[in-house]
Amino acid sequence: MAEITGIYAVSHTPVMTNMPDAPAPARREAAFRQFTRVGQEIAATQPDALVLVSDDHLHNFFLDNLPPFCIGVARSYPSPVEGWLKIPKQQLPGDAALAAHLLQSVMAAGFDPALSMELTLDHGMMTPLDLAGIAGAIPVAPILVNTVQPPMPAMRRCVAFGRALGQAIRGYMGAARVAVLATGGLSHDVGTPRMGQLDEAFDRGFLQQLEAGGLDAAADFAEARVNTAGNGAEEVRNWLVAQGIAEGAPFETYHYDGITDWYTGIGLGRWSMTA
C-alpha cells in the first residue's frame, strides 16, 4: 500500500520563467522562495513517484479531441512543448505502472478518462517543476484536466475524480511513497482585453474555503464565482482534484500575491495530512 507523502498546489504561468524580473524584487523573490520550499519539501519525503495534476493548453489536445480528463501512461515525457519557454528541454521519467493502475482504478470507480502514451508536457507542469528544482528528479504520472474549453468537468466532479485517484494511489502496491502536485490558476485572463486584471477577492475566498476543509465548499465557491476571475481561473479544477485526493483535509496557504506583472494570482500551499 502506497503512502501519500504530501499533496501540494501551486500556480503556474510561463512568464515566471520568461519574465522573472518583471515584478519588484521583494515580491518575485518571496514567490520564488515558496516554489523552492515546495520542491524541497517534496524531495525531503523521498517519493518514488509524483502524481502531477494540471491542464493541457491546446498542445496535446484540440477542439477535435478534448477529453475532460486524461492520464499519461508513458515511460517518459519530452518537455516542454513550447519552443519559446525558457526552460531546458528534457525527457521526464514516467511511472507507467502507477499511471496504468490509476487509470484502471478510476475506471472501476465510474470515471472514463482518456489515456495517452505520447504526451508532451507544457508550461503548466514544467514551470512549477523547474522553479521547485525537481524537474526530472522524480518519475511522474501526469493527469490532465480540461480547463480551457467548455464543456469542462463540474467543480464537484473534479473533487470526486480526485477522491477516486486518492483511493487508487493509497491502494497501489508498486510504490511505497507517492507525492502529489497540482498546478494552475489562480485568477488570470489569457488573450482577452482583461489580461493583466486579477480578482484577488476570488483568489483569497477560494483559498479560505480550502483552508476550512471539507469536500464541497471550495468547489461550490468556485462554481459560483469562477466566471468573474478570468478564463485562466478555470484551472482551479486542478486544485480541486488535489482537494479530493486529500479527502477534504484543511489546506495550508504558504503564499499568495496577486502579481499583475505576471498576469496571475500566485498561490502555493499544501494539504494537512495529519488533520
LUMVEX-441909 format. One record per atom (N, C-alpha, C, O, CB): x, y, z; residue in one letter. Coordinates in steps of 0.2 Angstrom, whole numbers, padded with zeros to 4 digits, always signed. Glycine has a CB too. Example, Ala and Ser with C-alpha at 12.3 -4.5 7.8 and 13.67 -1.06 7.14 Angstrom:
LUMVEX-441909
+0066-0028+0039a+0062-0022+0039a+0066-0016+0039a+0071-0017+0042a+0057-0022+0045a+0064-0011+0035s+0068-0005+0036s+0064+0000+0039s+0067+0006+0040s+0070-0003+0029s
//
This chain:
LUMVEX-441909
+0004-0006+0000m+0000+0000+0000m+0004+0006+0000m+0009+0007+0004m-0005+0000+0006m+0003+0011-0004a+0007+0017-0005a+0005+0022+0000a-0001+0023+0002a+0007+0020-0012a+0010+0026+0003e+0008+0031+0007e+0009+0038+0003e+0013+0039-0001e+0014+0032+0013e+0004+0042+0004i+0004+0049+0000i+0008+0053+0005i+0006+0055+0010i-0003+0052-0001i+0014+0055+0003t+0019+0059+0007t+0018+0066+0007t+0020+0070+0012t+0026+0058+0005t+0014+0069+0003g+0012+0076+0003g+0008+0078-0003g+0009+0075-0009g+0019+0080+0003g+0003+0082-0002i-0001+0085-0008i-0001+0092-0008i-0002+0096-0003i-0009+0083-0006i+0002+0095-0013y+0003+0102-0014y+0000+0105-0020y-0002+0101-0025y+0011+0103-0015y-0001+0111-0020a-0004+0115-0026a-0001+0122-0026a+0001+0125-0022a-0012+0116-0025a+0001+0123-0033v+0004+0130-0034v+0001+0133-0041v-0001+0129-0045v+0012+0129-0035v+0002+0139-0041s+0000+0142-0048s+0005+0141-0053s+0011+0139-0052s-0001+0150-0047s+0003+0142-0059h+0008+0141-0065h+0007+0147-0070h+0001+0149-0071h+0008+0134-0068h+0012+0150-0073t+0012+0154-0078t+0019+0154-0081t+0024+0155-0078t+0010+0161-0076t+0019+0154-0088p+0025+0154-0091p+0030+0161-0090p+0036+0160-0091p+0025+0153-0099p+0026+0166-0088v+0030+0172-0088v+0034+0172-0081v+0039+0177-0081v+0025+0178-0087v+0033+0168-0077m+0038+0167-0071m+0045+0165-0073m+0050+0167-0070m+0035+0162-0066m+0045+0161-0078t+0052+0160-0081t+0054+0164-0087t+0060+0165-0088t+0052+0152-0083t+0049+0166-0091n+0051+0170-0096n+0052+0178-0095n+0056+0181-0098n+0046+0170-0102n+0049+0180-0089m+0050+0187-0087m+0051+0187-0080m+0047+0190-0076m+0043+0191-0089m+0056+0184-0077p+0056+0183-0070p+0057+0190-0066p+0056+0190-0060p+0062+0178-0068p+0060+0194-0070d+0062+0201-0066d+0056+0206-0067d+0057+0212-0065d+0068+0204-0069d+0051+0204-0070a+0045+0209-0071a+0043+0212-0064a+0042+0218-0064a+0040+0206-0075a+0041+0208-0059p+0039+0211-0053p+0045+0214-0049p+0050+0213-0050p+0035+0206-0048p+0043+0218-0044a+0048+0221-0039a+0052+0215-0036a+0049+0210-0035a+0044+0226-0034a+0058+0217-0035p+0062+0211-0032p+0059+0208-0026p+0060+0202-0025p+0069+0214-0030p+0057+0211-0021a+0054+0208-0015a+0048+0204-0016a+0048+0198-0013a+0052+0214-0010a+0044+0206-0021r+0038+0201-0022r+0040+0195-0026r+0038+0190-0025r+0033+0205-0027r+0044+0196-0031r+0046+0190-0035r+0050+0185-0031r+0049+0179-0031r+0050+0192-0041r+0055+0188-0027e+0059+0183-0023e+0055+0180-0017e+0056+0174-0016e+0064+0187-0019e+0050+0183-0015a+0045+0180-0010a+0042+0174-0013a+0041+0169-0010a+0040+0185-0007a+0039+0175-0019a+0036+0169-0023a+0041+0164-0025a+0039+0158-0024a+0033+0172-0029a+0047+0165-0027f+0052+0160-0029f+0054+0156-0023f+0055+0150-0024f+0058+0164-0032f+0054+0159-0017r+0056+0156-0011r+0051+0150-0009r+0053+0145-0007r+0057+0161-0005r+0045+0152-0011q+0040+0147-0009q+0040+0141-0014q+0038+0135-0012q+0033+0150-0009q+0041+0142-0020f+0042+0137-0025f+0048+0132-0023f+0047+0126-0023f+0043+0139-0032f+0053+0135-0021t+0059+0132-0018t+0057+0128-0012t+0059+0122-0012t+0065+0136-0017t+0053+0131-0008r+0051+0127-0002r+0047+0121-0004r+0048+0116-0001r+0047+0132+0003r+0042+0122-0008v+0038+0116-0010v+0042+0110-0013v+0042+0105-0011v+0033+0118-0016v+0047+0112-0018g+0052+0107-0020g+0056+0104-0015g+0057+0098-0015g+0056+0110-0025g+0058+0108-0010q+0062+0105-0005q+0058+0100-0001q+0061+0095+0001q+0066+0110-0001q+0052+0102+0001e+0048+0098+0005e+0046+0091+0001e+0046+0086+0004e+0041+0101+0007e+0044+0092-0005i+0043+0086-0009i+0049+0081-0009i+0048+0075-0008i+0040+0087-0016i+0055+0084-0011a+0061+0080-0011a+0063+0077-0004a+0065+0071-0004a+0067+0084-0014a+0061+0080+0001a+0063+0078+0008a+0059+0071+0010a+0062+0067+0014a+0062+0083+0013a+0053+0071+0007t+0049+0065+0008t+0052+0059+0004t+0049+0053+0005t+0042+0066+0007t+0056+0060-0001q+0059+0054-0005q+0054+0050-0008q+0053+0044-0007q+0063+0050+0000q+0049+0053-0012p+0044+0049-0015p+0047+0045-0021p+0052+0047-0024p+0038+0054-0018p+0044+0039-0022d+0045+0035-0028d+0042+0038-0034d+0045+0036-0039d+0043+0028-0026d+0037+0042-0033a+0033+0044-0039a+0030+0051-0037a+0028+0052-0032a+0028+0039-0042a+0028+0055-0043l+0025+0061-0042l+0019+0061-0046l+0020+0061-0052l+0030+0067-0043l+0013+0062-0043v+0007+0062-0047v+0006+0070-0049v+0005+0074-0044v+0001+0059-0044v+0006+0072-0055l+0005+0079-0057l-0002+0080-0060l-0004+0076-0065l+0011+0080-0063l-0005+0085-0057v-0012+0087-0060v-0012+0094-0063v-0010+0098-0059v-0017+0086-0054v-0013+0094-0069s-0013+0101-0072s-0017+0101-0078s-0022+0096-0078s-0005+0103-0075s-0016+0105-0083d-0021+0105-0089d-0016+0106-0095d-0011+0108-0095d-0026+0111-0088d-0019+0104-0101d-0016+0105-0107d-0018+0111-0111d-0024+0112-0111d-0017+0099-0112d-0013+0116-0113h-0015+0122-0116h-0016+0121-0123h-0013+0125-0127h-0010+0127-0114h-0020+0116-0125l-0021+0115-0133l-0015+0113-0136l-0014+0115-0142l-0024+0121-0136l-0010+0109-0133h-0005+0107-0137h-0006+0100-0138h-0005+0098-0144h+0002+0108-0132h-0007+0095-0133n-0009+0088-0135n-0016+0087-0137n-0017+0083-0141n-0008+0084-0128n-0020+0091-0135f-0027+0091-0137f-0030+0097-0140f-0027+0103-0139f-0032+0089-0131f-0035+0097-0145f-0038+0102-0148f-0046+0101-0148f-0048+0096-0145f-0035+0104-0155f-0049+0105-0152l-0056+0105-0152l-0059+0099-0155l-0065+0097-0154l-0059+0111-0155l-0055+0095-0159d-0057+0089-0162d-0056+0083-0157d-0059+0078-0159d-0053+0088-0168d-0053+0084-0151n-0052+0079-0147n-0050+0082-0140n-0044+0083-0139n-0047+0073-0149n-0055+0083-0136l-0053+0087-0129l-0057+0083-0124l-0062+0085-0122l-0056+0094-0130l-0054+0078-0121p-0057+0074-0115p-0057+0078-0109p-0053+0083-0108p-0053+0068-0114p-0062+0077-0104p-0062+0081-0098p-0056+0079-0094p-0053+0083-0090p-0068+0079-0094p-0054+0072-0094f-0048+0070-0090f-0044+0066-0094f-0046+0062-0099f-0050+0066-0084f-0037+0066-0093c-0033+0061-0097c-0027+0059-0092c-0024+0064-0089c-0030+0065-0103c-0025+0053-0093i-0020+0051-0088i-0014+0048-0093i-0015+0044-0098i-0022+0045-0084i-0008+0051-0092g-0002+0049-0096g+0000+0043-0093g+0002+0042-0087g+0003+0054-0096g+0002+0038-0098v+0004+0031-0096v+0011+0029-0099v+0012+0024-0100v-0001+0026-0097v+0015+0034-0101a+0021+0033-0104a+0027+0032-0100a+0026+0033-0094a+0022+0039-0109a+0032+0030-0102r+0038+0028-0098r+0042+0035-0098r+0046+0035-0093r+0042+0023-0101r+0041+0040-0102s+0045+0046-0102s+0041+0051-0106s+0036+0050-0110s+0052+0045-0105s+0042+0058-0104y+0038+0063-0107y+0043+0069-0109y+0047+0072-0105y+0033+0066-0102y+0044+0070-0116p+0048+0075-0118p+0044+0082-0117p+0038+0083-0117p+0049+0075-0126p+0049+0087-0114s+0046+0093-0112s+0051+0098-0112s+0057+0097-0112s+0043+0092-0104s+0049+0105-0112p+0042+0107-0113p+0040+0107-0120p+0045+0107-0125p+0041+0114-0110p+0034+0108-0122v+0032+0108-0129v+0033+0114-0132v+0034+0115-0138v+0024+0106-0129v+0032+0120-0128e+0033+0127-0131e+0040+0128-0132e+0045+0128-0128e+0030+0132-0126e+0042+0130-0138g+0049+0131-0140g+0051+0138-0137g+0057+0139-0136g+0050+0132-0147g+0046+0142-0135w+0048+0149-0133w+0049+0149-0125w+0051+0154-0122w+0043+0154-0135w+0047+0143-0122l+0048+0143-0115l+0055+0143-0112l+0058+0138-0115l+0043+0137-0112l+0057+0147-0108k+0064+0147-0106k+0065+0142-0100k+0067+0144-0095k+0066+0154-0103k+0064+0136-0102i+0066+0130-0098i+0070+0125-0102i+0068+0124-0108i+0059+0127-0095i+0075+0122-0099p+0079+0117-0103p+0074+0111-0106p+0070+0109-0102p+0084+0114-0099p+0075+0109-0112k+0072+0104-0115k+0075+0097-0111k+0081+0097-0110k+0073+0103-0122k+0070+0093-0110q+0072+0086-0106q+0067+0081-0107q+0062+0082-0109q+0074+0088-0099q+0069+0075-0105q+0064+0069-0105q+0063+0068-0098q+0068+0066-0094q+0067+0063-0109q+0057+0069-0096l+0055+0067-0089l+0053+0060-0088l+0050+0057-0092l+0049+0072-0086l+0056+0056-0083p+0055+0049-0082p+0047+0049-0080p+0045+0053-0076p+0059+0046-0077p+0044+0044-0083g+0037+0042-0081g+0037+0036-0077g+0041+0032-0077g+0033+0042-0087g+0031+0036-0073d+0030+0029-0069d+0024+0026-0073d+0018+0028-0071d+0028+0031-0062d+0025+0022-0078a+0020+0020-0082a+0015+0015-0078a+0009+0014-0079a+0022+0016-0088a+0018+0011-0073a+0015+0006-0070a+0010+0009-0065a+0004+0007-0064a+0020+0002-0066a+0012+0015-0061l+0007+0018-0057l+0002+0021-0061l-0004+0021-0059l+0011+0024-0053l+0004+0025-0067a-0002+0028-0071a-0007+0023-0073a-0013+0024-0073a+0002+0032-0077a-0004+0017-0075a-0009+0012-0078a-0014+0010-0072a-0020+0008-0073a-0005+0006-0081a-0011+0009-0066h-0015+0007-0060h-0020+0013-0059h-0026+0011-0057h-0011+0006-0054h-0018+0019-0059l-0023+0024-0058l-0029+0024-0063l-0034+0025-0061l-0019+0031-0058l-0027+0023-0069l-0032+0023-0075l-0037+0017-0074l-0043+0018-0074l-0028+0022-0082l-0034+0011-0072q-0039+0006-0071q-0043+0007-0065q-0049+0005-0065q-0035-0001-0070q-0040+0010-0060s-0044+0010-0053s-0050+0016-0054s-0055+0014-0052s-0039+0013-0048s-0048+0021-0057v-0053+0026-0058v-0059+0024-0063v-0065+0026-0062v-0050+0033-0060v-0057+0020-0068m-0062+0017-0072m-0067+0013-0068m-0073+0013-0069m-0059+0014-0078m-0064+0009-0064a-0068+0004-0060a-0072+0008-0055a-0078+0006-0053a-0064-0001-0056a-0070+0014-0053a-0074+0019-0049a-0079+0023-0053a-0083+0027-0049a-0070+0023-0045a-0080+0022-0059g-0085+0025-0063g-0083+0031-0067g-0088+0035-0069g-0090+0027-0058g-0077+0032-0068f-0074+0038-0072f-0071+0035-0079f-0069+0029-0079f-0069+0042-0068f-0071+0039-0084d-0069+0037-0090d-0064+0041-0093d-0065+0045-0098d-0075+0036-0095d-0058+0042-0090p-0053+0046-0093p-0050+0044-0099p-0050+0038-0100p-0047+0048-0088p-0047+0048-0103a-0043+0046-0109a-0036+0044-0107a-0035+0045-0101a-0043+0052-0114a-0033+0040-0111l-0026+0039-0109l-0022+0041-0115l-0024+0041-0121l-0025+0031-0108l-0015+0042-0113s-0011+0044-0119s-0004+0041-0117s-0001+0042-0111s-0010+0052-0120s+0000+0039-0122m+0007+0036-0121m+0011+0041-0125m+0017+0040-0125m+0008+0029-0124m+0009+0047-0127e+0013+0052-0131e+0012+0059-0129e+0012+0063-0133e+0011+0051-0138e+0011+0060-0122l+0010+0067-0120l+0017+0071-0120l+0022+0068-0119l+0007+0067-0113l+0017+0077-0122t+0022+0082-0121t+0020+0087-0116t+0015+0090-0118t+0025+0085-0128t+0023+0087-0111l+0021+0092-0105l+0023+0099-0107l+0028+0100-0110l+0024+0090-0099l+0018+0103-0105d+0019+0110-0107d+0021+0114-0101d+0022+0112-0095d+0013+0113-0110d+0020+0121-0101h+0022+0125-0095h+0018+0124-0089h+0020+0126-0084h+0022+0133-0097h+0012+0121-0090g+0008+0120-0084g+0011+0116-0079g+0010+0116-0073g+0001+0117-0086g+0015+0111-0081m+0018+0106-0077m+0026+0108-0076m+0029+0108-0071m+0018+0099-0079m+0029+0110-0082m+0036+0111-0082m+0038+0118-0078m+0043+0118-0075m+0038+0112-0089m+0034+0123-0078t+0036+0129-0075t+0037+0128-0067t+0042+0130-0064t+0031+0135-0076t+0031+0125-0064p+0032+0124-0057p+0037+0119-0055p+0041+0120-0050p+0025+0121-0054p+0038+0113-0059l+0044+0109-0058l+0050+0112-0058l+0055+0110-0054l+0043+0103-0063l+0051+0116-0063d+0058+0120-0064d+0059+0124-0058d+0065+0124-0055d+0058+0123-0071d+0054+0128-0056l+0055+0133-0051l+0056+0130-0044l+0059+0132-0040l+0049+0138-0051l+0053+0124-0044a+0054+0120-0037a+0060+0116-0037a+0062+0113-0032a+0048+0115-0037a+0064+0116-0043g+0070+0112-0043g+0070+0105-0043g+0074+0101-0041g+0074+0114-0037g+0064+0102-0045i+0063+0094-0045i+0061+0092-0052i+0060+0086-0053i+0058+0093-0040i+0062+0096-0057a+0061+0093-0064a+0065+0088-0066a+0071+0089-0066a+0061+0099-0069a+0063+0082-0067g+0067+0076-0069g+0069+0072-0064g+0072+0067-0065g+0072+0078-0073g+0068+0074-0058a+0071+0071-0052a+0067+0065-0049a+0069+0061-0046a+0072+0076-0046a+0060+0065-0051i+0056+0060-0048i+0051+0058-0054i+0049+0062-0058i+0051+0063-0043i+0051+0051-0055p+0046+0049-0060p+0039+0051-0059p+0036+0052-0054p+0046+0041-0060p+0036+0053-0065v+0029+0057-0064v+0024+0053-0067v+0025+0049-0072v+0030+0064-0068v+0018+0054-0065a+0012+0051-0068a+0007+0057-0069a+0004+0060-0065a+0008+0046-0063a+0007+0060-0075p+0004+0066-0077p-0004+0065-0078p-0006+0060-0081p+0007+0070-0083p-0008+0069-0075i-0015+0069-0076i-0017+0076-0078i-0016+0081-0075i-0019+0067-0069i-0021+0076-0084l-0023+0082-0087l-0031+0083-0086l-0034+0078-0087l-0021+0083-0095l-0033+0089-0084v-0040+0091-0083v-0041+0096-0089v-0038+0101-0090v-0041+0094-0076v-0047+0096-0092n-0049+0101-0097n-0051+0107-0093n-0057+0107-0090n-0055+0098-0101n-0047+0112-0093t-0049+0119-0090t-0049+0124-0095t-0050+0130-0093t-0045+0120-0084t-0049+0123-0102v-0048+0128-0107v-0054+0129-0111v-0054+0134-0114v-0042+0126-0111v-0058+0124-0112q-0064+0125-0117q-0070+0121-0115q-0070+0115-0113q-0061+0122-0124q-0076+0124-0114p-0082+0121-0112p-0084+0116-0117p-0082+0117-0123p-0087+0126-0111p-0087+0110-0115p-0089+0109-0108p-0083+0106-0104p-0080+0102-0106p-0095+0104-0108p-0082+0109-0098m-0077+0107-0093m-0081+0103-0088m-0087+0104-0086m-0074+0113-0090m-0077+0099-0085p-0080+0095-0079p-0082+0099-0073p-0079+0104-0072p-0075+0090-0076p-0088+0098-0070a-0090+0102-0065a-0085+0102-0059a-0081+0097-0058a-0097+0099-0062a-0085+0107-0055m-0081+0108-0050m-0081+0102-0045m-0076+0099-0043m-0082+0114-0046m-0087+0100-0043r-0088+0094-0038r-0086+0088-0042r-0084+0083-0038r-0095+0094-0036r-0087+0087-0048r-0084+0081-0052r-0077+0081-0051r-0074+0075-0051r-0086+0082-0059r-0073+0086-0051c-0066+0086-0051c-0064+0084-0044c-0059+0080-0043c-0063+0093-0052c-0068+0086-0039v-0067+0083-0032v-0068+0076-0032v-0064+0072-0029v-0071+0087-0027v-0073+0073-0034a-0075+0066-0034a-0069+0062-0038a-0067+0057-0036a-0082+0065-0038a-0067+0065-0044f-0062+0062-0048f-0055+0061-0043f-0052+0056-0043f-0060+0065-0054f-0054+0067-0040g-0048+0066-0035g-0049+0061-0030g-0044+0058-0028g-0047+0073-0032g-0055+0060-0027r-0056+0055-0022r-0054+0048-0025r-0051+0044-0021r-0063+0056-0019r-0057+0047-0031a-0055+0041-0034a-0048+0040-0035a-0045+0034-0034a-0059+0040-0040a-0044+0045-0037l-0037+0045-0038l-0034+0043-0031l-0029+0039-0031l-0034+0051-0041l-0036+0047-0026g-0033+0046-0019g-0033+0039-0017g-0029+0036-0014g-0036+0051-0014g-0039+0036-0018q-0040+0029-0016q-0036+0024-0020q-0033+0019-0018q-0048+0027-0017q-0035+0026-0027a-0031+0022-0031a-0024+0022-0029a-0020+0017-0029a-0032+0024-0038a-0021+0028-0027i-0014+0029-0025i-0013+0025-0019i-0008+0021-0018i-0013+0036-0024i-0018+0026-0014r-0017+0023-0007r-0017+0015-0008r-0014+0011-0004r-0022+0025-0002r-0020+0012-0013g-0021+0005-0014g-0016+0002-0019g-0016-0004-0020g-0028+0004-0017g-0011+0006-0021y-0006+0004-0026y+0000+0000-0022y+0002+0003-0017y-0003+0010-0029y+0002-0005-0025m+0006-0010-0021m+0013-0009-0024m+0018-0012-0022m+0004-0017-0022m+0014-0005-0030g+0020-0005-0033g+0025+0001-0031g+0031+0001-0034g+0019-0004-0041g+0023+0005-0026a+0027+0010-0024a+0026+0011-0016a+0020+0010-0014a+0027+0017-0028a+0031+0013-0013a+0029+0014-0005a+0027+0021-0004a+0023+0023+0001a+0036+0013-0002a+0030+0026-0008r+0029+0033-0007r+0027+0037-0013r+0031+0037-0018r+0035+0036-0003r+0021+0041-0013v+0019+0045-0019v+0017+0052-0016v+0014+0052-0011v+0013+0041-0022v+0020+0057-0020a+0018+0064-0018a+0013+0066-0024a+0013+0063-0029a+0025+0068-0018a+0010+0071-0023v+0005+0074-0027v+0006+0082-0028v+0007+0085-0023v-0002+0073-0025v+0007+0084-0034l+0007+0091-0035l+0002+0093-0041l+0002+0091-0046l+0014+0093-0038l-0002+0098-0039a-0007+0101-0043a-0005+0108-0045a-0003+0111-0041a-0015+0101-0040a-0006+0110-0051t-0004+0116-0053t-0009+0120-0058t-0013+0117-0061t+0003+0116-0057t-0010+0127-0057g-0014+0130-0061g-0017+0137-0057g-0016+0137-0051g-0020+0126-0063g-0020+0141-0061g-0023+0147-0058g-0017+0151-0055g-0011+0151-0056g-0028+0145-0053g-0019+0156-0050l-0026+0157-0049l-0030+0162-0054l-0030+0160-0059l-0027+0160-0041l-0032+0167-0051s-0036+0172-0056s-0031+0174-0061s-0026+0177-0060s-0039+0177-0052s-0033+0174-0068h-0030+0177-0073h-0034+0176-0080h-0038+0172-0080h-0023+0174-0074h-0032+0181-0084d-0036+0180-0091d-0030+0180-0096d-0025+0183-0096d-0040+0187-0092d-0032+0176-0101v-0027+0175-0107v-0030+0177-0113v-0035+0174-0115v-0024+0167-0107v-0027+0181-0117g-0029+0183-0124g-0036+0187-0124g-0039+0186-0129g-0030+0176-0127g-0037+0190-0119t-0043+0194-0119t-0041+0202-0117t-0036+0203-0114t-0049+0191-0114t-0046+0206-0118p-0044+0213-0115p-0043+0214-0108p-0041+0219-0105p-0050+0218-0117p-0045+0209-0104r-0045+0209-0097r-0038+0206-0095r-0036+0206-0089r-0050+0205-0093r-0034+0204-0099m-0027+0201-0097m-0023+0206-0093m-0022+0212-0095m-0023+0199-0104m-0021+0204-0087g-0017+0208-0083g-0022+0210-0077g-0019+0213-0072g-0015+0214-0086g-0028+0209-0078q-0033+0211-0072q-0034+0204-0068q-0035+0199-0071q-0040+0213-0075q-0033+0205-0061l-0034+0199-0057l-0040+0200-0053l-0043+0206-0052l-0028+0199-0052l-0042+0195-0049d-0048+0195-0045d-0046+0192-0038d-0047+0186-0037d-0054+0191-0048d-0043+0197-0034e-0040+0194-0028e-0045+0192-0023e-0044+0188-0019e-0036+0200-0025e-0051+0195-0024a-0056+0193-0019a-0058+0185-0020a-0059+0181-0016a-0063+0197-0020a-0058+0183-0027f-0060+0176-0029f-0054+0172-0026f-0055+0167-0023f-0060+0176-0036f-0048+0174-0027d-0042+0170-0025d-0042+0169-0018d-0041+0163-0015d-0035+0174-0027d-0043+0174-0014r-0042+0174-0007r-0048+0170-0004r-0048+0166+0001r-0042+0181-0003r-0054+0171-0007g-0060+0167-0005g-0059+0160-0006g-0061+0156-0002g-0066+0170-0008g-0057+0158-0012f-0056+0151-0014f-0051+0148-0009f-0052+0142-0006f-0053+0150-0021f-0045+0151-0007l-0040+0149-0003l-0043+0148+0004l-0042+0143+0008l-0034+0153-0002l-0047+0152+0006q-0051+0152+0013q-0055+0146+0013q-0056+0142+0018q-0055+0158+0014q-0059+0144+0008q-0063+0138+0008q-0059+0132+0008q-0061+0127+0012q-0067+0138+0001q-0053+0132+0005l-0049+0126+0005l-0046+0125+0012l-0046+0120+0015l-0043+0127+0000l-0044+0131+0015e-0041+0131+0022e-0046+0128+0027e-0045+0125+0032e-0039+0138+0024e-0053+0130+0026a-0058+0127+0031a-0059+0120+0030a-0062+0117+0035a-0065+0131+0029a-0057+0117+0025g-0058+0110+0024g-0065+0108+0022g-0069+0112+0021g-0056+0106+0031g-0066+0101+0021g-0072+0099+0018g-0071+0098+0010g-0067+0101+0007g-0078+0104+0020g-0076+0094+0008l-0076+0092+0001l-0079+0097-0004l-0077+0097-0010l-0078+0085+0000l-0084+0100-0002d-0089+0103-0006d-0088+0111-0006d-0090+0114-0012d-0096+0101-0005d-0086+0114-0001a-0087+0121+0000a-0083+0125-0006a-0085+0130-0009a-0085+0124+0007a-0076+0123-0006a-0072+0126-0011a-0075+0125-0018a-0074+0130-0023a-0065+0124-0011a-0077+0119-0020a-0080+0118-0026a-0086+0122-0028a-0087+0125-0033a-0082+0110-0027a-0090+0123-0023d-0096+0127-0024d-0094+0134-0025d-0097+0138-0029d-0101+0126-0018d-0090+0136-0021f-0087+0143-0021f-0085+0145-0028f-0086+0150-0032f-0082+0145-0016f-0081+0140-0031a-0078+0141-0037a-0083+0141-0043a-0083+0145-0048a-0072+0136-0039a-0088+0136-0042e-0093+0135-0047e-0097+0142-0048e-0099+0144-0054e-0097+0129-0046e-0098+0145-0042a-0102+0151-0042a-0099+0157-0045a-0102+0162-0047a-0105+0152-0036a-0092+0157-0044r-0088+0164-0045r-0083+0164-0050r-0080+0169-0051r-0086+0166-0038r-0081+0158-0053v-0075+0157-0057v-0076+0162-0063v-0071+0164-0066v-0074+0150-0059v-0082+0163-0066n-0083+0167-0072n-0081+0174-0071n-0079+0177-0076n-0090+0167-0074n-0080+0177-0065t-0078+0183-0064t-0070+0184-0063t-0067+0189-0063t-0081+0186-0058t-0067+0178-0063a-0060+0178-0061a-0055+0177-0067a-0049+0176-0066a-0059+0173-0056a-0058+0177-0073g-0054+0176-0079g-0054+0169-0081g-0055+0164-0078g-0047+0178-0077g-0053+0168-0088n-0053+0162-0091n-0048+0157-0088n-0049+0151-0088n-0052+0162-0098n-0042+0160-0086g-0037+0155-0083g-0039+0153-0076g-0036+0148-0074g-0030+0159-0083g-0043+0156-0073a-0045+0154-0066a-0049+0147-0066a-0050+0144-0061a-0050+0159-0063a-0051+0145-0072e-0054+0138-0073e-0050+0133-0071e-0052+0127-0069e-0057+0137-0080e-0043+0135-0070e-0038+0130-0068e-0038+0128-0061e-0035+0123-0059e-0031+0132-0070e-0043+0131-0057v-0043+0129-0050v-0046+0122-0050v-0046+0119-0044v-0048+0134-0046v-0049+0119-0055r-0051+0112-0055r-0045+0108-0053r-0047+0103-0050r-0054+0111-0062r-0039+0110-0055n-0034+0105-0054n-0033+0105-0046n-0031+0100-0043n-0027+0108-0057n-0033+0111-0043w-0033+0111-0036w-0038+0107-0033w-0037+0104-0027w-0033+0118-0033w-0044+0107-0035l-0050+0103-0033l-0049+0096-0033l-0051+0092-0029l-0056+0105-0036l-0045+0093-0039v-0044+0086-0039v-0039+0085-0033v-0040+0079-0030v-0040+0085-0046v-0034+0089-0032a-0030+0088-0026a-0034+0088-0019a-0032+0084-0015a-0024+0093-0026a-0039+0092-0019q-0043+0093-0013q-0046+0086-0012q-0047+0084-0006q-0048+0098-0014q-0049+0083-0018g-0052+0076-0017g-0047+0071-0015g-0048+0067-0011g-0055+0074-0024g-0041+0071-0018i-0036+0066-0016i-0034+0067-0008i-0033+0062-0005i-0029+0067-0020i-0034+0073-0006a-0033+0074+0001a-0039+0073+0006a-0039+0074+0012a-0031+0081+0003a-0045+0070+0003e-0051+0069+0006e-0054+0075+0010e-0056+0074+0016e-0050+0063+0011e-0053+0081+0007g-0056+0087+0011g-0052+0089+0017g-0054+0093+0021g-0063+0086+0012g-0046+0087+0018a-0042+0089+0023a-0040+0097+0022a-0041+0100+0017a-0035+0086+0023a-0039+0100+0028p-0038+0108+0028p-0032+0109+0024p-0027+0106+0024p-0038+0111+0035p-0032+0115+0020f-0026+0117+0016f-0022+0122+0020f-0025+0126+0024f-0029+0120+0009f-0016+0122+0019e-0012+0127+0022e-0009+0132+0017e-0005+0129+0013e-0006+0124+0027e-0011+0138+0017t-0008+0143+0012t-0001+0145+0014t+0000+0148+0019t-0013+0149+0011t+0004+0143+0009y+0011+0146+0011y+0012+0153+0008y+0015+0157+0012y+0016+0141+0007y+0008+0155+0003h+0010+0161+0000h+0004+0163-0005h+0001+0159-0009h+0016+0161-0004h+0002+0170-0005y-0002+0172-0010y+0000+0179-0012y+0001+0183-0007y-0010+0172-0008y+0000+0181-0018d+0001+0188-0020d-0002+0188-0027d+0000+0184-0032d+0009+0189-0020d-0006+0193-0028g-0009+0195-0035g-0004+0199-0039g-0004+0205-0038g-0016+0198-0034g+0000+0196-0043i+0006+0199-0046i+0004+0201-0053i+0004+0197-0058i+0012+0195-0046i+0002+0207-0054t-0001+0209-0061t+0005+0209-0066t+0004+0208-0072t-0004+0216-0061t+0011+0210-0064d+0017+0209-0069d+0018+0202-0072d+0021+0201-0077d+0023+0212-0065d+0015+0197-0068w+0015+0191-0071w+0008+0189-0073w+0007+0183-0074w+0017+0186-0065w+0003+0193-0073y-0004+0192-0075y-0008+0187-0071y-0013+0185-0074y-0003+0190-0083y-0006+0185-0065t-0008+0180-0062t-0008+0181-0054t-0004+0183-0051t-0004+0173-0064t-0014+0178-0051g-0014+0177-0044g-0010+0171-0042g-0011+0166-0044g-0021+0177-0041g-0004+0172-0039i+0001+0167-0037i-0001+0164-0030i+0000+0168-0025i+0008+0170-0038i-0002+0158-0030g-0004+0155-0024g+0000+0148-0023g+0001+0145-0028g-0011+0153-0023g+0002+0146-0017l+0006+0140-0016l+0004+0137-0009l+0002+0141-0004l+0013+0141-0016l+0004+0131-0008g+0002+0128-0001g+0002+0121-0002g+0003+0117-0007g-0004+0131+0001g-0001+0118+0004r-0001+0110+0005r-0007+0109+0009r-0010+0113+0013r+0005+0107+0007r-0009+0103+0008w-0015+0100+0012w-0012+0096+0018w-0007+0093+0018w-0019+0095+0008w-0015+0097+0024s-0013+0094+0030s-0015+0087+0030s-0020+0085+0030s-0016+0098+0036s-0009+0082+0030m-0011+0075+0030m-0012+0072+0037m-0012+0066+0038m-0005+0072+0027m-0011+0077+0042t-0012+0074+0049t-0018+0076+0052t-0020+0074+0058t-0006+0077+0053t-0023+0080+0048a-0029+0083+0051a-0034+0077+0052a-0039+0078+0054a-0032+0088+0047a
//
